[in-house]
């Protein structure tokens, strides 16, 4: 069928819009962009002080000192991904339960693991394949009443917003360096880390657990630089972020951020 000039331009516009839609739908980054809500369940652990949420399976330490505070969650096995999801950020809201739900939503960072209990296959919400958020008590009470105990939720990945640069806490011994990578914005969950000493080349680090990375190398007395890659494929390089007189147990903040 022959089309006039206006018809041809209209068809071209439709094709262009369709191509753009396909690009964003197929980009694989919808979860981080917050495009899709997913159904799950949520509850809380600990008390209003949040003391039980400190430390945990991601390798983070004092969450107040590290900037996460109580805006945190433990994830069930179906979401935790053996610790690879640590640092990811989510928006969560109570869903479809008017008796117990409160309006609005919260944003939290994954900092811990809610382990499965296979001795209770029907009563443990952290058993796979269930998608479950074990929130700090103060965050749970922002979206639901205390007496609810557990509520249906909607959740989605959202970009992390952090103050300052990426931070590195150094642990280990003279022959073995462990680094906790935290305060990561953007996608939040780190998938690769490399380190370079002032007297050495770049070395890939291995995930020890959660967001704790290690390398078997003697790097004492050297200034350190790091490359960090997040799950969306972005990489930042923190050059000379650690001075040569560093000590184990100290943390250092980069000038770069995602």
C-alpha positions in Angstrom: 0.0 0.0 0.0 1.4 3.4 -1.0 1.5 6.0 1.8 1.6 9.8 1.4 4.2 11.9 3.1 2.3 12.3 6.3 1.6 8.6 6.6 5.2 7.8 6.0 6.4 10.1 8.7 3.8 8.7 11.1 4.9 5.2 10.4 8.6 6.2 11.0 7.6 7.8 14.3 5.9 4.6 15.4 8.9 2.5 14.5 11.2 4.9 16.3 9.1 4.8 19.5 9.0 1.0 19.3 12.7 0.8 19.0 13.3 3.0 22.0 10.8 1.0 24.0 12.5 -2.2 23.0 15.9 -0.8 24.0 14.8 0.1 27.5 12.8 -3.1 28.0 15.7 -5.3 26.9 18.5 -3.3 28.6 18.4 -5.6 31.7 18.6 -2.6 34.0 14.9 -2.3 34.8 15.3 -3.6 38.3 17.9 -1.0 39.4 15.9 1.8 37.6 12.9 0.8 39.7 10.6 0.0 36.8 8.9 -3.1 38.1 7.2 -3.8 41.4 7.5 -7.4 42.7 5.3 -9.0 45.3 6.8 -10.4 48.5 6.3 -10.3 52.3 7.9 -8.3 55.1 8.4 -8.4 58.8 11.0 -7.1 61.3 13.7 -8.3 63.6 15.2 -6.7 66.7 13.8 -3.7 68.6 13.6 0.0 68.1 17.2 0.5 68.9 18.3 -1.6 65.9 21.1 -3.3 67.9 20.3 -6.7 66.4 20.7 -5.3 62.8 24.4 -4.4 63.4 27.2 -6.5 61.8 25.5 -9.3 59.9 26.1 -11.5 56.8 27.2 -8.7 54.5 30.3 -7.9 56.4 29.3 -4.4 57.4 30.1 -3.3 60.9 28.4 -0.6 62.9 25.7 0.5 60.5 25.3 3.9 62.2 29.0 4.7 61.8 28.9 3.5 58.2 26.0 5.7 57.3 23.3 3.1 56.8 21.6 3.7 60.1 18.3 1.7 60.6 17.3 2.1 56.9 18.3 -1.5 56.3 16.9 -5.0 55.6 17.9 -8.6 55.7 17.0 -10.5 52.6 15.7 -14.1 52.2 17.8 -16.6 50.4 15.8 -16.1 47.1 17.1 -12.4 47.1 20.4 -12.6 49.0 22.3 -14.3 46.1 25.0 -15.7 48.5 25.8 -12.1 49.5 26.2 -10.7 46.0 23.1 -8.5 46.6 24.6 -6.8 49.7 24.5 -3.1 49.3 21.6 -3.0 46.9 18.8 -0.6 47.6 15.0 -1.2 47.5 11.8 0.7 47.8 9.2 -1.2 49.9 5.6 -0.6 50.6 2.8 -2.6 52.4 0.3 -4.0 49.9 -3.2 -5.2 49.8 -3.9 -5.4 53.5 -5.9 -2.4 54.5 -6.2 -3.6 58.1 -2.5 -3.4 58.8 -0.9 -1.4 56.0 0.2 2.2 56.4 0.4 4.6 53.4 3.7 5.5 51.8 6.9 3.6 51.2 10.4 3.2 52.6 13.9 2.9 51.0 16.4 0.4 52.6 19.8 -1.0 51.9 20.4 -4.8 52.0 22.9 -5.4 54.9 22.0 -8.8 56.2 20.7 -12.3 55.5 17.5 -13.9 56.7 18.4 -17.7 56.8 16.0 -20.4 55.7 14.7 -22.9 58.2 13.9 -26.2 56.5 12.5 -27.7 59.6 9.6 -25.4 59.2 8.8 -25.6 55.5 5.4 -23.9 55.8 6.0 -21.3 58.5 9.4 -19.7 57.7 9.1 -16.8 55.3 12.8 -16.9 54.5 12.7 -20.3 52.9 13.2 -20.3 49.1 11.6 -19.5 46.8 9.9 -16.8 48.9 11.0 -13.2 48.5 11.1 -11.8 52.0 12.4 -8.6 53.7 13.3 -8.8 57.3 13.3 -5.0 58.1 14.6 -3.2 61.1 11.7 -2.5 63.5 11.7 1.3 63.0 11.4 0.8 59.2 8.7 -1.8 59.4 6.6 0.5 61.6 6.7 3.2 58.8 4.7 0.9 56.5 2.6 -1.3 58.8 1.2 -1.6 62.3 3.3 -3.5 64.9 0.5 -6.1 65.6 0.5 -7.2 61.9 3.8 -9.1 62.4 4.1 -9.9 58.8 2.5 -8.2 55.8 2.4 -8.6 52.0 4.6 -6.0 50.3 5.6 -4.7 46.9 9.3 -4.0 46.4 11.6 -2.8 43.6 15.2 -2.0 43.1 16.1 1.7 43.2 19.4 3.6 42.9 21.2 4.0 46.1 21.8 7.6 47.3 24.8 7.9 49.6 26.6 10.8 51.2 30.3 11.2 50.2 32.5 8.8 48.3 32.9 5.0 48.3 34.6 3.8 51.5 37.1 1.1 52.2 37.7 -0.5 55.6 41.0 -2.5 55.8 41.3 -5.8 57.6 43.5 -8.9 57.5 47.2 -9.5 58.3 50.6 -8.6 56.7 50.1 -11.4 54.1 46.4 -11.2 53.5 44.4 -8.0 52.9 40.6 -7.9 53.4 38.6 -4.9 52.4 35.0 -4.0 53.3 33.6 -1.9 50.4 30.7 0.2 51.6 28.8 3.5 51.1 28.3 2.6 47.5 25.7 4.7 45.6 24.1 3.8 42.3 23.4 0.1 41.9 24.9 -0.4 45.3 25.9 -4.1 45.0 29.6 -4.6 44.1 30.5 -7.4 41.7 34.2 -6.8 41.2 37.1 -5.2 43.1 40.8 -4.7 42.1 43.6 -3.2 44.2 46.9 -1.7 43.2 49.8 -0.8 45.5 52.1 2.0 44.8 54.8 -0.6 44.1 52.6 -3.2 42.4 50.2 -3.6 39.4 46.5 -4.1 39.5 45.3 -7.4 41.3 41.8 -8.8 41.2 40.3 -9.4 44.6 38.0 -12.3 45.5 34.7 -12.0 47.3 35.4 -13.4 50.8 31.8 -13.0 51.9 29.1 -10.4 51.5 30.9 -7.2 50.5 34.2 -8.3 52.0 36.9 -8.7 49.4 40.4 -10.2 49.8 43.7 -10.7 48.1 46.8 -12.7 49.2 49.5 -10.2 48.9 51.8 -8.1 51.0 50.7 -4.6 50.5 51.9 -3.0 53.8 53.7 0.2 53.5 52.3 0.9 50.0 49.6 3.5 49.1 46.5 1.7 47.7 44.2 2.4 44.8 41.0 0.5 44.1 38.7 -0.2 41.1 35.1 -1.0 42.0 32.5 -2.4 39.6 28.8 -2.6 40.5 26.1 -4.9 39.1 25.0 -2.4 36.4 28.5 -2.6 34.8 29.7 0.8 36.0 33.3 1.1 37.3 35.0 3.8 39.4 38.7 4.1 40.1 39.8 5.4 43.5 43.4 6.4 43.0 45.7 6.7 46.0 42.7 6.6 48.4 44.8 4.9 51.1 48.1 6.4 52.2 51.2 4.3 52.6 51.1 4.5 56.4 47.7 2.8 56.6 46.8 0.4 59.4 44.4 -2.5 59.7 41.0 -1.4 61.2 41.1 2.0 59.5 38.6 3.2 56.9 39.3 5.5 54.0 36.9 7.5 51.8 37.4 8.0 48.1 36.8 11.2 46.2 34.7 9.3 43.7 31.2 7.9 43.8 28.8 6.1 41.5 
